Structures are given as structure tokens and as C-alpha cells.
Amino acid sequence: MEFKSNRGIYLQIADNLCNRILASDLKPNERVLSVRDLAVALEVNRNTVMRSYAYLQDEGIFENKRGVGYFVSENAIEKIRAKEKIHFFENDLPVLIQKVKLLKLNATDLQNLLQEINKNN
């Protein structure tokens, strides 16, 4: 994992873990790597990973079972999608709409693009 300087490392780790949940690499009720093991794998401080796990626990995406470890919560996918939809509508969509306007794309252009994407999936 390569880190960018414009966002806290703990948030980038949390984002990566959320993406892995959405991609079904991590499933609901599945145990995740220990703080120590993930810190070693990512070559970061354990406190950074602990901060990521605490953040995900606060968001209801992870559950901590004392003495056992952290687990993906039962409804993690729904929570992540809801959060990502808000982010998309507030941050990404306005940029996309501005780009569509600048390029003078019309509904047919966008519909053709979406059909092509769906065909390739």
C-alpha cells in the first residue's frame, strides 16, 4: 500500500480496509489481522493501525471482541456504502458534473458510456 501525503495514514488504512470489505476480500463476521500483524505488513507504527481500527469501530464497521481481536461487523457493507454515497454526492459528483459541462457531453454520450461499462462487467 502506497500512502499519499494529503490524507492521514490511519484514514488511508481505514479506506483500504473498507474497500477490501466492499470487494469481499474481508467478509462480515470475519476476523481481521491483528494490529501488530497489519502494522508489520504495512510497515507502519502499531499506533497508526490501532487508530484505524478504533476509527472503524467508532463507525460501526469493526467490532472488538476482547481477547479475540477485531472482526468485520455484520452490517459493515451497508454502513460503508451509505458513507461512500454521501461522500460521492458531496464531493465527487459536483466535480463530475463540472467536467461534463466543460466537455459539453450530453445524455446520449453518458448513456453510451454506461452501457459500455455494463457490457464489460
Secondary structure, DSSP 4 states (H G I P E B T S, - for coil): -PPPTTS-HHHHHHHHHHHHHHTTSS-TTPBPPPHHHHHHHHT--HHHHHHHHHHHHHTTSEEEETTTEEEE-TTHHHHHHHHHHHHIIIIIHHHHHHHHHHHT--HHHHHHHHHHHHHH-
